[in-house]
Structures are given as structure tokens and as C-alpha cells.
């Protein structure tokens, strides 16, 4: 769940939306989005980030740090972009100067392949967070694309809603809302509903994919879940391991204390990932624990490192239960997760979710453990000999999902994908070990 601390001043972006470079004023650029309170449409020469970065139809701060620098992306996909928002009372999203949440983006390529890809933002980012990692690639394949900010953003997202858990509950509702609206927009643009609709997401976006396939399978034909967040009322969840990490890490960092190191491994951190821990200590662990604890247990007043989820009142567990996952997916799903993930450790997250799916799932499932991938591909550039990016495997998995759902060709069996010793790990990935 990558977290963005940047607060964007979006005056320049708002101006660009008013008179964007490379936008064409021609009939058909405005298509009504059902339920939208505000929308702006434009016909663009290029819907990918190569074009939208200059035209003001994306915000690079939304997707900063989520991909390796050497990632190759397609360009040159003309079509229509619709930006707007659904009715909402919160105001954490400053994109376009709107100061309004429930913002969305819908992209409709001129050359459509009959499909739609829908996603929610990772972490607490905004609606353009998937632009480089998912949208560019999907658009080049001919898919329409839609994404949402999930209804609240930033490191104070927990202030949205009236009772604990409301903000995360809204995440799921907003993806459902956008999927339904995007299908209708696609039908208006192309004259028929999508033949295939896929959910795709990273981190919190991966959680959204899991939840949608468990709760609204009628809307989708399959999904790609990359390192999705696991919420379980009885654990595991963030609160069952992050406080242990916060307690043990200072001693380990100061002295290399073997007992502290053992505690960190017991909490779920992978042996061999120690070189990533200082960064996560500085950027992620305490902040993540605090803001999600504020969301589900705002009454707690102690130190985050002392937090004991098991001992907290039943109402706290009920709040987490509102957003919990069961593993009862009802459409094909492919999960990918890095073994060096030091924010959402694989043993406390996707390993557990895979077991739930296999025990309770009603649909085909594949799970690929990606050796030496971590939670944020941007860290690959600092450690190219010790890490591999997850994104290329996600893209390969998407192609496998297409074949699985369209012609019945199953993907390779679930496995751990070894760290490659040759080739271009930034742009290629095989799903076989």
C-alpha cells in the first residue's frame, strides 16, 4: 500500500484541462458518465502517459515511485478521456483544483478490442496512480480503462466517514460504482457493452480486486491482484504484525540484536530482506500502523508499538470485519506477491489469502510468489542486483488471464518464480519456474 506524502498544487493541471495541448475539439469528446456530478471530456492524440503528462490529463505525482526507471511503456493511443467525480462530501483530492473526492478517469481508445479494465488506486493515492503501471499497457492492447481515487485520499483518509471502517468500506463501493458507470460509458461510445471486464490493482488496489471478485463477480470476468492487502477480523492483518515490527526494529537497527532480528522474522519479514528495512522504518511502518489504526480504532491513545489488536474491544474487530476478505472468489483470479515485501509480508498476506481461496474459492485461481520482488518497484533502481520488479510479472499474468477467460487455456501452475539470472527483469517475466 504505497503511501504518497506529496500534496499537489494543481493549478497548472486545471489550466491544462481547460485548454490541453494535443486535445482535439470535435464531436463525440463528451460522453455522459452515469451518476457523475462533474465531468470534463477531451479527445486526445495520446491517452498514454507519454501524451497525458504534457497535456495535463494525468498527474505524475500520483504514480511516482511505482515502477522501475527502465520500464518500457507503449505510446501513441488516441481516444477520449473523461475526468470527473461522483457526489461525495469529502475533499481530500486536490487534483484539477476540484478539492473533491470520488474522482475518476475513464479512457476510451479509438481502436477498441471489446474489453474494459477497472482499478482503484494503490495506497492512499489518487485516480491517476495506475496510469503508468496499468493504464498505458491496457490501452495499447485496445482496452478501455477506468480508475477511481476510492473516495478518499492521503494520510488523513481516516477522517472520512462517520464510524470506524467507513473510509475503507467506501473504497469498495467506489470501485463497484465506477465499474457499473464505465460499462455504460463503453456501451455509449462503441455501441455495445464490453465482452470482457477485468479488475486489476496493486497493493490496496489488489485488495479491491479480491473484494470485488468475492462480492460482485457479476461485474467482472477475472482479476489480477498484485500484493493485495489482507484484512481479516481475526488476523492476519496490519495490526497483528506491524506493532511487533515497531517494537523490535529499533534494537536491531542500533545493535544488530539477534533476539530483535528473530522477532522481526517472526513478525513476517523475510530473511534476506534486511537491506530494505531502514527505508521501510523511515517511510512506511509507523505511518501505516498509525493511519490504519486511526481508521479502525480511533479510541486508542497509546504508542503504536504497544498496540495489541487481540486485546482491543470487540467493536474494533467488527470494524475490520466490515472490510474483511473470505477467499470466496467467484471469477478467475491471479495473485502475485514478492517474497521480499517488507510492508505487506508475503507470509502474513498472500500466502494466507491463497490458502483461503483454495479452501473456499469457487473459481479458478493461480498464485505466483515472485522471488526478491518487494512492495514498491521504484526501489529496484537502488538495488538492481538484489531485487526484481513485480510489474513485468503482473503484465505477463494479465496476458495469461486473457487466454484463461477467453479460450480456456490455463496459465502455468502456481509456483515461486525464481530470481532471473539473465535477460531484462525490468520488462520481462516468465510464469514458469
C-alpha positions as CSV (number, residue, x, y, z in Angstrom):
1,X,0.0,0.0,0.0
2,X,2.4,2.7,-1.2
3,X,1.7,6.0,0.6
4,X,2.2,9.4,-1.0
5,X,3.1,12.3,1.3
6,X,3.2,14.8,-1.6
7,X,0.5,17.5,-1.6
8,X,-0.1,18.6,-5.2
9,X,-1.0,22.1,-6.1
10,X,-2.9,21.5,-9.2
11,X,-3.5,24.9,-10.7
12,X,-1.3,24.1,-13.7
13,X,-3.2,20.9,-14.2
14,X,-6.5,22.6,-14.0
15,X,-5.4,25.1,-16.6
16,X,-4.2,22.3,-18.9
17,X,-7.6,20.6,-18.6
18,X,-9.2,23.9,-19.7
19,X,-7.1,24.1,-22.9
20,X,-5.0,21.0,-23.2
21,X,-2.1,20.5,-25.6
22,X,-2.8,17.8,-28.2
23,X,-6.5,17.8,-27.4
24,X,-8.9,17.9,-30.4
25,X,-12.2,19.7,-30.2
26,X,-14.5,17.5,-32.3
27,X,-18.0,16.0,-31.8
28,X,-18.1,13.0,-29.5
29,X,-15.5,14.0,-27.0
30,X,-18.0,14.4,-24.2
31,X,-19.9,11.2,-23.2
32,X,-22.2,11.4,-20.1
33,X,-20.9,9.3,-17.2
34,X,-24.0,8.0,-15.3
35,X,-24.2,9.4,-11.8
36,X,-21.3,11.8,-12.2
37,X,-21.7,15.2,-10.5
38,X,-19.0,16.8,-12.7
39,X,-17.1,15.7,-15.8
40,X,-14.8,17.0,-18.5
41,X,-14.2,15.2,-21.7
42,X,-11.4,15.6,-24.3
43,X,-10.3,13.8,-27.5
44,X,-6.5,13.2,-27.2
45,X,-3.9,12.2,-29.7
46,X,-2.3,10.0,-27.0
47,X,-4.1,8.6,-23.9
48,X,-0.8,7.1,-22.5
49,X,1.3,9.0,-20.0
50,X,3.7,9.9,-22.8
51,X,0.9,12.2,-24.0
52,X,-1.1,13.0,-21.0
53,X,1.8,14.2,-18.9
54,X,2.2,17.1,-21.2
55,X,-1.5,17.7,-21.9
56,X,-2.4,17.8,-18.2
57,X,-4.6,14.6,-18.3
58,X,-2.5,12.8,-15.7
59,X,-0.7,13.8,-12.5
60,X,2.8,12.2,-12.4
61,X,2.9,12.6,-8.6
62,X,0.1,10.1,-8.4
63,X,2.2,7.3,-9.9
64,X,5.7,8.4,-8.8
65,X,7.9,5.5,-7.5
66,X,5.6,2.7,-8.5
67,X,7.7,1.4,-11.4
68,X,11.4,0.8,-12.2
69,X,13.1,3.6,-14.2
70,X,13.8,1.3,-17.1
71,X,10.2,0.2,-17.6
72,X,9.2,0.4,-21.3
73,X,5.7,1.5,-22.0
74,X,3.7,1.8,-25.2
75,X,2.7,5.2,-26.6
76,X,0.5,6.7,-29.3
77,X,-3.0,5.6,-28.3
78,X,-5.6,8.2,-29.5
79,X,-9.0,8.4,-28.0
80,X,-11.3,10.0,-25.5
81,X,-10.6,10.8,-21.8
82,X,-13.3,11.6,-19.3
83,X,-12.4,13.1,-16.0
84,X,-14.8,13.9,-13.2
85,X,-16.2,13.0,-9.9
86,X,-19.3,11.3,-8.3
87,X,-21.2,13.0,-5.5
88,X,-19.2,12.9,-2.3
89,X,-18.8,15.0,0.9
90,X,-15.1,14.7,1.5
91,X,-12.4,16.9,-0.1
92,X,-9.0,15.3,0.2
93,X,-8.4,15.0,-3.5
94,X,-6.9,18.3,-4.8
95,X,-6.4,17.1,-8.4
96,X,-7.5,19.7,-11.0
97,X,-8.2,22.1,-8.2
98,X,-11.5,20.4,-7.6
99,X,-10.9,19.6,-3.9
100,X,-13.5,16.8,-4.2
101,X,-13.2,13.1,-3.7
102,X,-14.7,10.2,-5.7
103,X,-12.7,11.5,-8.7
104,X,-12.4,9.1,-11.6
105,X,-10.8,8.8,-15.0
106,X,-12.2,6.9,-18.0
107,X,-10.2,6.4,-21.2
108,X,-11.7,5.1,-24.4
109,X,-9.2,4.3,-27.2
110,X,-10.2,4.8,-30.8
111,X,-9.2,1.2,-31.6
112,X,-11.2,-0.8,-29.1
113,X,-10.7,-4.6,-28.5
114,X,-14.0,-5.1,-26.8
115,X,-12.7,-5.1,-23.3
116,X,-12.6,-2.9,-20.1
117,X,-10.0,-2.8,-17.3
118,X,-11.0,-1.2,-14.0
119,X,-8.9,-0.4,-11.0
120,X,-8.7,1.5,-7.7
121,X,-5.6,3.4,-6.6
122,X,-2.8,1.7,-4.5
123,X,-2.0,3.1,-1.1
124,X,-3.9,6.3,-0.4
125,X,-3.1,7.8,-3.9
126,X,-5.4,9.4,-6.3
127,X,-7.1,8.3,-9.5
128,X,-4.1,8.5,-11.8
129,X,-1.9,6.2,-9.7
130,X,-2.4,3.3,-12.1
131,X,-1.7,5.3,-15.2
132,X,1.9,4.2,-15.9
133,X,1.7,0.7,-14.4
134,X,-1.7,-0.5,-15.8
135,X,-3.5,2.1,-18.0
136,X,-0.7,2.6,-20.6
137,X,-0.3,-1.1,-21.2
138,X,-4.1,-1.9,-21.2
139,X,-4.8,1.0,-23.6
140,X,-2.2,-0.2,-26.1
141,X,-3.8,-3.6,-26.1
142,X,-7.1,-1.9,-27.0
143,X,-8.9,-1.9,-23.7
144,X,-11.0,0.9,-22.3
145,X,-9.7,1.8,-18.9
146,X,-11.3,3.3,-15.7
147,X,-9.8,4.2,-12.3
148,X,-11.0,5.8,-9.1
149,X,-9.4,7.5,-6.1
150,X,-11.6,5.2,-4.0
151,X,-13.5,8.1,-2.4
152,X,-10.8,9.4,0.0
153,X,-7.0,10.0,-0.3
154,X,-3.9,11.0,1.6
155,X,-2.6,10.2,5.0
156,X,-5.6,11.6,6.8
157,X,-8.1,9.5,4.8
158,X,-9.4,8.1,8.1
159,X,-11.3,11.4,8.7
160,X,-13.8,10.4,6.1
161,X,-16.9,8.7,7.2
162,X,-18.9,8.6,10.5
163,X,-17.8,5.4,12.1
164,X,-14.7,3.2,12.1
165,X,-14.1,1.4,8.8
166,X,-16.3,3.7,6.8
167,X,-13.4,5.1,4.7
168,X,-12.3,1.6,3.5
169,X,-15.8,0.5,3.0
170,X,-16.2,3.4,0.6
171,X,-13.2,2.2,-1.4
172,X,-15.1,-1.0,-2.4
173,X,-18.3,0.9,-3.1
174,X,-16.5,3.4,-5.3
175,X,-14.9,0.7,-7.5
176,X,-18.3,-1.0,-7.9
177,X,-19.9,2.3,-8.8
178,X,-17.2,3.1,-11.4
179,X,-17.3,-0.3,-12.9
180,X,-21.1,0.0,-13.5
181,X,-20.8,3.5,-14.9
182,X,-17.8,2.7,-17.1
183,X,-19.6,-0.3,-18.7
184,X,-22.4,2.1,-19.7
185,X,-20.0,4.7,-21.0
186,X,-18.3,2.0,-23.1
187,X,-21.7,1.0,-24.5
188,X,-22.4,4.6,-25.4
189,X,-19.0,5.0,-27.1
190,X,-18.8,1.8,-29.0
191,X,-22.4,0.6,-29.3
192,X,-22.2,-2.4,-27.1
193,X,-21.2,-3.5,-23.6
194,X,-17.7,-4.9,-23.0
195,X,-17.2,-8.6,-24.0
196,X,-14.7,-8.9,-21.1
197,X,-14.2,-6.8,-18.0
198,X,-11.2,-7.3,-15.7
199,X,-10.3,-5.8,-12.3
200,X,-6.6,-5.1,-11.8
201,X,-4.7,-3.5,-8.9
202,X,-1.6,-3.2,-6.8
203,X,-1.4,-3.2,-3.0
204,X,-4.7,-1.6,-1.8
205,X,-5.7,-1.8,-5.4
206,X,-5.1,-5.6,-5.2
207,X,-7.3,-5.8,-2.1
208,X,-10.0,-4.1,-4.1
209,X,-9.7,-6.8,-6.8
210,X,-10.1,-9.5,-4.3
211,X,-13.1,-7.9,-2.7
212,X,-14.8,-7.3,-6.0
213,X,-14.4,-10.9,-7.2
214,X,-15.8,-12.1,-3.8
215,X,-18.7,-9.7,-3.6
216,X,-19.6,-8.5,-7.2
217,X,-18.5,-11.3,-9.5
218,X,-21.3,-10.4,-11.9
219,X,-19.4,-7.3,-13.0
220,X,-16.1,-9.0,-14.0
221,X,-14.7,-11.8,-16.0
222,X,-11.5,-12.1,-13.9
223,X,-8.9,-10.2,-12.0
224,X,-5.2,-9.5,-11.4
225,X,-4.2,-9.0,-7.7
226,X,-0.7,-7.7,-7.2
227,X,0.4,-7.8,-3.5
228,X,-3.2,-7.0,-2.3
229,X,-3.7,-6.0,1.3
230,X,-5.2,-8.7,3.5
231,X,-7.9,-7.8,6.0
232,X,-9.1,-10.5,8.4
233,X,-11.1,-9.7,11.5
234,X,-9.3,-12.4,13.4
235,X,-6.0,-11.8,11.7
236,X,-3.7,-11.7,10.0
237,X,-3.9,-8.0,9.2
238,X,-1.7,-5.0,9.5
239,X,-2.3,-4.8,13.3
240,X,-1.2,-8.3,14.0
241,X,2.4,-7.8,12.8
242,X,3.3,-4.1,12.4
243,X,3.4,-3.3,16.2
244,X,5.8,-6.2,16.6
245,X,8.0,-4.8,13.9
246,X,7.9,-1.3,15.5
247,X,8.9,-2.8,18.9
248,X,11.8,-4.9,17.6
249,X,13.4,-2.8,14.9
250,X,15.0,0.0,17.0
251,X,17.1,-2.6,18.9
252,X,18.0,-4.4,15.8
253,X,19.0,-1.2,14.0
254,X,21.0,0.0,16.9
255,X,23.0,-3.1,17.8
256,X,22.0,-5.9,15.5
257,X,20.4,-7.6,18.5
258,X,19.8,-11.3,17.5
259,X,16.7,-11.5,19.6
260,X,15.2,-8.5,17.9
261,X,16.2,-9.9,14.5
262,X,14.4,-13.1,15.4
263,X,11.3,-11.1,16.4
264,X,11.3,-9.3,13.1
265,X,11.4,-12.6,11.2
266,X,8.7,-14.0,13.4
267,X,6.5,-10.9,12.5
268,X,6.8,-11.9,8.9
269,X,9.7,-10.1,7.4
270,X,11.7,-12.3,5.1
271,X,15.3,-13.3,5.8
272,X,17.5,-11.6,3.1
273,X,15.3,-8.5,3.0
274,X,17.2,-6.8,5.8
275,X,18.7,-4.2,3.4
276,X,15.1,-2.9,2.8
277,X,14.2,-2.4,6.5
278,X,15.8,1.0,7.1
279,X,13.8,2.5,4.3
280,X,10.6,1.0,5.5
281,X,11.3,2.1,9.0
282,X,11.7,5.7,7.8
283,X,8.8,5.8,5.3
284,X,6.2,3.1,6.0
285,X,5.9,1.1,9.2
286,X,4.9,3.7,11.8
287,X,2.9,5.8,9.4
288,X,1.0,2.8,8.1
289,X,0.2,1.5,11.5
290,X,-1.0,4.8,12.8
291,X,-3.3,5.9,9.9
292,X,-5.0,2.5,9.6
293,X,-5.3,2.2,13.4
294,X,-6.9,5.7,13.3
295,X,-9.4,4.3,10.7
296,X,-10.4,1.2,12.6
297,X,-9.6,2.1,16.3
298,X,-9.6,5.9,16.8
299,X,-10.2,5.5,20.5
300,X,-6.7,4.0,21.1
301,X,-4.3,6.5,22.7
302,X,-1.2,4.6,23.4
303,X,2.1,4.1,21.5
304,X,1.7,2.4,18.1
305,X,4.4,-0.1,19.1
306,X,2.3,-1.1,22.1
307,X,-0.8,-1.7,20.1
308,X,-2.4,-5.1,20.9
309,X,-5.1,-5.8,18.4
310,X,-6.2,-9.1,20.0
311,X,-6.9,-7.2,23.3
312,X,-8.9,-4.4,21.7
313,X,-12.7,-4.1,22.1
314,X,-15.0,-6.2,20.0
315,X,-16.1,-3.1,18.2
316,X,-12.7,-2.7,16.7
317,X,-12.7,-6.3,15.3
318,X,-16.2,-5.7,14.0
319,X,-14.9,-2.6,12.1
320,X,-12.2,-4.7,10.5
321,X,-14.8,-7.4,9.7
322,X,-16.7,-4.9,7.6
323,X,-13.9,-5.0,5.0
324,X,-12.5,-8.5,5.6
325,X,-11.8,-11.0,2.8
326,X,-13.0,-14.6,2.8
327,X,-11.3,-16.2,-0.2
328,X,-14.7,-17.0,-1.8
329,X,-13.8,-15.6,-5.2
330,X,-16.3,-16.4,-7.9
331,X,-14.3,-15.4,-11.1
332,X,-10.8,-16.4,-12.1
333,X,-8.1,-14.6,-10.2
334,X,-4.3,-14.4,-10.4
335,X,-2.4,-13.2,-7.4
336,X,1.3,-12.1,-7.4
337,X,3.4,-11.2,-4.4
338,X,7.1,-10.5,-3.8
339,X,8.9,-12.6,-1.3
340,X,10.9,-9.5,-0.1
341,X,7.8,-7.4,0.5
342,X,8.6,-5.6,3.8
343,X,5.4,-3.7,4.1
344,X,2.8,-6.5,3.5
345,X,4.9,-9.6,4.2
346,X,4.1,-12.4,1.9
347,X,3.7,-15.0,4.7
348,X,1.1,-12.9,6.6
349,X,-0.7,-11.8,3.4
350,X,-0.9,-13.6,0.1
351,X,0.3,-16.9,1.4
352,X,-2.7,-16.8,3.7
353,X,-5.1,-15.5,1.1
354,X,-4.1,-18.3,-1.3
355,X,-5.0,-20.8,1.4
356,X,-8.4,-19.2,1.9
357,X,-9.1,-19.2,-1.8
358,X,-8.1,-22.9,-2.2
359,X,-10.2,-23.8,0.8
360,X,-13.3,-21.7,0.0
361,X,-13.0,-20.4,-3.5
362,X,-15.5,-21.2,-6.3
363,X,-13.4,-20.1,-9.2
364,X,-10.0,-21.0,-10.9
365,X,-7.0,-19.5,-9.1
366,X,-3.3,-19.1,-9.7
367,X,-0.7,-17.7,-7.2
368,X,2.8,-16.7,-8.1
369,X,5.3,-15.9,-5.4
370,X,7.9,-13.7,-7.1
371,X,11.3,-14.2,-5.5
372,X,13.2,-11.0,-4.5
373,X,10.4,-8.6,-5.5
374,X,9.4,-6.1,-2.9
375,X,6.4,-3.9,-2.4
376,X,7.4,-0.8,-4.5
377,X,9.2,-1.4,-7.8
378,X,10.8,2.1,-7.6
379,X,13.2,0.5,-5.0
380,X,14.6,-1.8,-7.8
381,X,16.7,1.1,-9.1
382,X,18.6,1.4,-5.8
383,X,19.2,-2.4,-5.5
384,X,19.2,-3.8,-9.1
385,X,21.3,-6.9,-8.1
386,X,19.2,-7.8,-5.1
387,X,15.7,-7.1,-6.3
388,X,13.4,-7.7,-9.3
389,X,10.4,-5.6,-10.3
390,X,6.9,-7.1,-9.9
391,X,5.3,-5.2,-12.7
392,X,6.6,-7.3,-15.6
393,X,5.1,-10.4,-13.9
394,X,1.8,-8.7,-13.4
395,X,1.7,-7.9,-17.2
396,X,2.6,-11.5,-18.1
397,X,-0.1,-12.7,-15.7
398,X,-2.7,-10.4,-17.4
399,X,-1.9,-11.9,-20.8
400,X,-2.4,-15.4,-19.2
401,X,-5.7,-14.3,-17.7
402,X,-6.9,-13.2,-21.1
403,X,-6.2,-16.6,-22.5
404,X,-7.7,-18.3,-19.5
405,X,-11.0,-16.4,-19.7
406,X,-11.3,-16.1,-23.5
407,X,-10.3,-19.5,-24.8
408,X,-9.9,-21.7,-21.7
409,X,-6.1,-22.0,-21.9
410,X,-5.0,-22.3,-18.2
411,X,-1.9,-20.4,-17.0
412,X,1.1,-22.2,-15.7
413,X,0.6,-23.8,-12.3
414,X,1.0,-21.8,-9.2
415,X,4.7,-21.6,-8.1
416,X,7.5,-19.5,-6.8
417,X,9.2,-17.6,-9.7
418,X,13.0,-17.6,-9.2
419,X,15.1,-14.5,-9.4
420,X,16.3,-14.3,-13.1
421,X,20.0,-14.5,-13.7
422,X,19.9,-13.1,-17.3
423,X,17.7,-11.1,-19.6
424,X,15.8,-7.9,-18.8
425,X,13.9,-8.3,-15.5
426,X,12.6,-4.8,-15.8
427,X,10.4,-5.6,-18.8
428,X,10.1,-9.4,-19.0
429,X,8.8,-12.2,-16.7
430,X,8.0,-15.9,-17.2
431,X,5.3,-17.5,-15.1
432,X,7.2,-20.8,-15.0
433,X,9.9,-21.8,-12.6
